[in-house]
Amino acid sequence: MRKRKRGYILSRKSGQRKALIKSLMSALFLHEKIKTTEAKAKAVAPFADKCITRAKDGKIHSRRLLAGVFSPNIVKKLMDDIAPRYKERRGGYTRIIKLGPRKSDGAKMAVIELVK
């Protein structure tokens, strides 16, 4: 019987995929807006939302969990700048805006950004 696979494979092995998602999330939190392919944007959005929800908690345990994934300057920005912005919001912290195809290879492009 066919089982449904969860998440996006992105034509990478699991270690490469985790590193890609981690670096895209770091760039998203640092710059608050990144341009990438549509598939990568859709893969990153749920992880970014979970990290923001974790940061909203504001406890030391949450900070230590995030520090295991991100660099200290990103954890500081996430906990001190980004999370308080969404204190009253219950979810949906990211927005994906689809763009036209990339000129070189025709890949579908998108912008993923943090909602204001």
Backbone as JSON, one array per atom type, in Angstrom:
{
  "sequence": "MRKRKRGYILSRKSGQRKALIKSLMSALFLHEKIKTTEAKAKAVAPFADKCITRAKDGKIHSRRLLAGVFSPNIVKKLMDDIAPRYKERRGGYTRIIKLGPRKSDGAKMAVIELVK",
  "N": [[0.83, -1.18, 0.0], [0.48, 2.22, -0.78], [2.24, 4.71, 0.9], [2.01, 7.99, 2.17], [4.45, 10.46, 1.77], [5.94, 12.78, 3.94], [6.63, 16.23, 3.92], [9.28, 17.95, 2.08], [11.52, 16.71, -0.33], [13.47, 17.82, -2.0], [15.44, 17.01, -3.81], [17.78, 16.11, -2.49], [20.03, 14.54, -0.16], [19.36, 13.55, 3.25], [21.01, 14.89, 5.17], [22.12, 17.02, 3.7], [19.75, 18.3, 3.03], [18.76, 19.1, 5.53], [20.77, 20.91, 6.25], [20.45, 22.82, 4.23], [17.85, 23.81, 4.75], [18.27, 24.84, 7.3], [20.14, 26.89, 6.74], [18.62, 28.51, 5.04], [16.58, 29.29, 6.79], [18.11, 30.72, 8.65], [18.99, 32.86, 7.04], [16.51, 33.97, 6.46], [15.6, 34.84, 8.99], [17.58, 36.66, 9.57], [17.56, 38.58, 7.48], [14.86, 38.95, 7.06], [13.49, 38.61, 4.71], [13.69, 36.69, 1.83], [14.73, 35.59, -1.41], [14.0, 32.78, -3.23], [13.65, 29.43, -4.6], [10.35, 28.23, -5.35], [9.67, 25.71, -4.25], [11.62, 25.39, -2.24], [10.95, 27.53, -0.59], [8.4, 26.76, 0.27], [9.13, 24.53, 1.71], [10.62, 25.58, 3.81], [8.94, 27.29, 5.26], [7.11, 26.02, 7.27], [8.99, 25.19, 9.23], [10.21, 27.59, 9.97], [8.02, 28.92, 11.07], [7.59, 27.32, 13.32], [9.93, 27.79, 14.76], [9.64, 30.5, 15.39], [7.35, 30.4, 16.97], [8.4, 28.93, 19.09], [10.27, 30.79, 20.01], [8.61, 32.8, 20.91], [7.79, 31.98, 23.38], [9.8, 32.68, 25.18], [11.3, 31.67, 27.28], [14.21, 30.37, 29.02], [14.81, 27.79, 28.3], [13.75, 27.57, 25.73], [15.39, 29.39, 24.4], [17.84, 28.06, 24.58], [17.32, 25.75, 23.09], [16.96, 26.87, 20.54], [19.49, 27.94, 20.24], [20.98, 25.72, 19.78], [20.6, 25.28, 17.14], [20.85, 27.66, 15.65], [23.1, 30.5, 15.1], [24.5, 32.66, 17.67], [23.89, 35.44, 17.22], [21.65, 35.33, 15.57], [19.82, 33.98, 17.18], [19.53, 35.86, 19.2], [18.36, 38.02, 17.77], [16.02, 36.77, 16.96], [14.73, 36.15, 19.4], [14.61, 38.68, 20.71], [13.76, 40.67, 18.87], [12.1, 39.66, 16.72], [10.19, 37.73, 17.77], [8.67, 39.18, 19.85], [7.16, 40.83, 18.22], [5.13, 39.25, 17.26], [3.48, 38.57, 19.37], [0.69, 38.66, 19.85], [-0.26, 37.25, 17.72], [-1.42, 34.16, 16.39], [-0.29, 32.36, 14.67], [1.03, 31.6, 11.36], [3.3, 33.17, 10.44], [4.86, 33.64, 8.26], [5.02, 34.59, 4.8], [4.48, 33.67, 1.46], [5.3, 34.77, -1.65], [4.67, 34.37, -4.95], [6.82, 34.48, -7.77], [7.84, 35.18, -11.17], [9.21, 32.77, -13.56], [12.66, 31.71, -13.24], [15.24, 33.11, -15.2], [17.46, 31.69, -16.23], [17.14, 28.82, -15.89], [14.43, 28.4, -15.76], [13.16, 27.81, -13.37], [10.57, 27.88, -10.91], [10.17, 30.77, -9.06], [10.13, 32.4, -5.82], [9.31, 34.68, -3.17], [9.95, 34.59, 0.19], [8.81, 35.88, 3.18], [8.76, 37.52, 6.39], [5.73, 38.19, 8.03], [4.44, 41.42, 8.58]],
  "CA": [[0.0, 0.0, 0.0], [1.26, 3.46, -0.9], [2.24, 5.6, 2.07], [2.32, 9.37, 1.79], [5.66, 11.01, 2.37], [5.69, 14.09, 4.51], [7.71, 17.18, 3.72], [9.86, 18.11, 0.76], [12.8, 16.02, -0.47], [14.32, 18.83, -2.62], [16.52, 16.34, -4.56], [18.98, 16.09, -1.66], [20.06, 13.58, 0.94], [18.79, 14.16, 4.45], [21.95, 15.83, 5.79], [22.18, 18.22, 2.86], [18.44, 18.96, 3.12], [18.7, 19.78, 6.83], [21.68, 22.06, 6.19], [19.83, 23.82, 3.36], [16.72, 24.42, 5.47], [18.85, 25.63, 8.39], [20.74, 28.11, 6.2], [17.54, 29.37, 4.55], [15.93, 29.89, 7.97], [19.02, 31.74, 9.19], [18.92, 34.03, 6.17], [15.18, 34.57, 6.61], [15.54, 35.56, 10.26], [18.55, 37.74, 9.54], [17.16, 39.61, 6.52], [13.4, 39.01, 7.12], [12.91, 38.44, 3.38], [14.66, 36.08, 0.93], [14.24, 35.14, -2.71], [14.45, 31.42, -3.45], [12.69, 28.71, -5.43], [9.05, 28.03, -4.7], [9.71, 24.48, -3.46], [12.41, 25.64, -1.03], [10.17, 28.43, 0.26], [7.34, 25.97, 0.89], [9.75, 23.61, 2.66], [11.16, 26.33, 4.94], [7.89, 28.01, 5.99], [6.66, 25.43, 8.54], [10.08, 25.18, 10.21], [10.38, 28.97, 10.44], [6.89, 29.21, 11.95], [7.8, 26.61, 14.58], [10.99, 28.48, 15.5], [9.08, 31.75, 15.94], [6.47, 30.0, 18.07], [9.29, 28.56, 20.19], [10.89, 32.01, 20.53], [7.58, 33.59, 21.59], [7.72, 31.49, 24.75], [10.68, 33.59, 25.91], [11.98, 31.01, 28.4], [15.61, 30.03, 28.79], [14.83, 26.5, 27.61], [13.52, 27.86, 24.31], [16.6, 30.04, 23.9], [18.87, 27.03, 24.45], [16.97, 24.9, 21.96], [17.25, 27.63, 19.32], [20.94, 28.11, 20.15], [21.52, 24.49, 19.23], [20.4, 25.28, 15.69], [21.27, 28.92, 15.03], [24.2, 31.24, 15.7], [24.02, 33.52, 18.75], [23.27, 36.7, 16.79], [20.32, 35.05, 15.04], [18.97, 33.67, 18.33], [19.24, 37.15, 19.87], [17.39, 38.76, 16.96], [14.76, 36.03, 16.98], [14.1, 36.27, 20.72], [14.42, 40.06, 21.16], [13.13, 41.53, 17.88], [11.06, 39.04, 15.9], [9.15, 37.09, 18.57], [7.72, 40.1, 20.47], [6.3, 41.39, 17.18], [4.03, 38.33, 17.0], [2.93, 38.13, 20.65], [-0.76, 38.5, 19.76], [-0.59, 36.45, 16.53], [-1.46, 32.76, 16.76], [0.37, 31.52, 13.67], [1.12, 32.21, 10.04], [4.26, 34.27, 10.55], [5.56, 33.8, 6.99], [4.22, 34.8, 3.6], [5.17, 33.28, 0.24], [4.8, 35.49, -2.83], [5.22, 33.72, -6.13], [7.36, 35.34, -8.81], [7.94, 34.5, -12.45], [10.28, 31.78, -13.64], [14.04, 32.19, -13.31], [15.61, 33.23, -16.6], [18.47, 30.72, -16.66], [16.65, 27.45, -16.0], [12.97, 28.36, -15.76], [12.63, 27.35, -12.09], [9.59, 28.77, -10.3], [10.79, 31.53, -7.98], [9.21, 32.95, -4.83], [9.88, 35.44, -2.06], [9.38, 34.25, 1.5], [9.09, 36.99, 4.09], [8.04, 37.54, 7.65], [4.58, 39.07, 7.99], [4.65, 42.59, 9.44]],
  "C": [[0.88, 1.25, 0.0], [1.11, 4.3, 0.35], [2.64, 6.99, 1.61], [3.57, 9.84, 2.51], [5.38, 12.42, 2.82], [6.89, 15.0, 4.26], [8.23, 17.17, 2.29], [11.24, 17.47, 0.71], [13.85, 16.96, -1.06], [15.55, 18.25, -3.34], [17.85, 16.33, -3.8], [18.88, 14.96, -0.65], [19.68, 14.31, 2.22], [19.73, 15.17, 5.11], [22.05, 17.12, 5.01], [20.88, 19.01, 2.95], [18.31, 19.72, 4.43], [19.59, 21.01, 6.85], [21.09, 23.18, 5.34], [18.71, 24.55, 4.08], [17.24, 25.3, 6.6], [19.43, 26.94, 7.87], [19.67, 29.06, 5.64], [16.8, 30.03, 5.71], [16.81, 30.97, 8.58], [18.97, 33.01, 8.36], [17.58, 34.74, 6.31], [15.09, 35.38, 7.89], [16.48, 36.76, 10.27], [18.06, 38.9, 8.67], [15.65, 39.85, 6.46], [12.71, 38.87, 5.76], [13.99, 37.82, 2.49], [13.97, 35.64, -0.35], [14.85, 33.77, -2.98], [13.45, 30.72, -4.36], [11.42, 28.46, -4.62], [9.06, 26.8, -3.8], [10.49, 24.68, -2.16], [11.65, 26.54, -0.06], [9.07, 27.66, 0.98], [7.9, 24.98, 1.92], [10.19, 24.33, 3.93], [10.06, 26.92, 5.82], [7.44, 27.33, 7.28], [7.74, 25.4, 9.62], [10.29, 26.57, 10.81], [9.25, 29.34, 11.41], [7.08, 28.54, 13.32], [8.89, 27.28, 15.42], [10.48, 29.78, 16.12], [8.15, 31.44, 17.11], [7.29, 29.62, 19.3], [9.89, 29.81, 20.83], [9.88, 32.87, 21.28], [7.45, 33.21, 23.05], [8.59, 32.35, 25.66], [11.44, 32.96, 27.07], [13.41, 30.64, 28.01], [15.74, 28.7, 28.05], [14.65, 26.69, 26.1], [14.76, 28.49, 23.68], [17.72, 29.0, 23.68], [18.58, 26.07, 23.3], [17.29, 25.59, 20.63], [18.76, 27.81, 19.14], [21.63, 26.85, 19.64], [21.44, 24.44, 17.72], [21.04, 26.5, 15.04], [22.45, 29.54, 15.76], [23.65, 32.21, 16.75], [23.37, 34.82, 18.29], [21.88, 36.47, 16.2], [19.35, 34.72, 16.17], [18.58, 34.96, 19.05], [18.2, 37.94, 19.1], [16.02, 38.09, 17.0], [14.02, 36.23, 18.3], [13.74, 37.72, 21.08], [13.65, 40.94, 20.17], [11.92, 40.88, 17.2], [9.9, 38.49, 16.74], [8.19, 38.07, 19.24], [6.75, 40.74, 19.47], [5.04, 40.55, 16.98], [3.38, 37.81, 18.28], [1.44, 37.84, 20.56], [-1.18, 37.6, 18.6], [-0.48, 34.97, 16.88], [-0.78, 31.83, 15.76], [0.46, 32.26, 12.35], [2.06, 33.4, 10.02], [4.99, 34.54, 9.23], [4.57, 33.95, 5.85], [5.07, 34.41, 2.4], [4.5, 33.99, -0.93], [5.48, 34.88, -4.05], [5.66, 34.75, -7.15], [7.35, 34.57, -10.13], [9.06, 33.48, -12.46], [11.66, 32.43, -13.73], [14.49, 32.12, -14.77], [16.52, 32.1, -17.07], [17.9, 29.31, -16.86], [15.14, 27.3, -15.92], [12.37, 27.86, -14.45], [11.64, 28.38, -11.53], [10.23, 29.45, -9.1], [9.72, 32.11, -7.06], [10.01, 33.79, -3.83], [9.18, 34.97, -0.8], [9.8, 35.36, 2.46], [8.3, 36.84, 5.37], [6.91, 38.57, 7.56], [4.81, 40.22, 8.96], [3.62, 42.64, 10.55]]
}
